[in-house]
């Protein structure tokens, strides 16, 4: 697939998502980047900011199998993966597949379930496979998790462990909309107390499995110069030496940032990446992979703010 087709399909997806979700253009752009890079997405925001609707609308534009798990405190790993159940007619155990056997999985309010159940997603997100009763089962190569979570300061949440967070390509902050966008939201949805079903928005399915594979092949061919690769590595290494960061980003973070940089270049219609691609993606790609020191937290220096400082200070290639 050529880059013009990649750009055209991406623009069609944006148009379709906008039928259901007002604003959030930056979040949609990052979701598209993650889709082309083969990554997973974590959406974080307070309740009522359309995280679930955004995830549903985005998934609905893809002609792929879609599944949803509503994470709750009593959810068990077997509820996610499935289980082998004994069939008395055949005297054999038969696998009853859980909702994880899909292509696009909405993990709604993922941090409202205990770590034991959160960990059920680890293997699937990293290897696109799951192990049930010692037997490995493959998932689709298109498998993608779109998770939503509420801020960890809220009651009834369980912080995601570092190993889980590292599986997500982007941690996207879903903020309150602008006044103009909120006026449009109320105009569209202010007639009833509940949001209409996603089917009521009339969204078209824009991309299927074949086109997605073609888009990802085009992304893989994007050129990254040695200078740009060095810049990505320098940014990641700078997180390990910053006085306000207790834990820096891993080499995996550098590789995933490079993949996302290629995807952003393709979305912009270029067959080569530039430093601005890296700068635009550094914060959402690294904010969940670093840990600020206790002193930085007390002084109000959030990870995102520290990362912006690192981006500003790290020399970029010309």
Order of alpha helices (4+ residues) and beta strands (2+ residues): alpha-alpha-beta-alpha-beta-beta-alpha-beta-beta-beta-alpha-alpha-beta-beta-beta-alpha-beta-alpha-beta-alpha-alpha-beta-alpha-alpha-beta-alpha-alpha
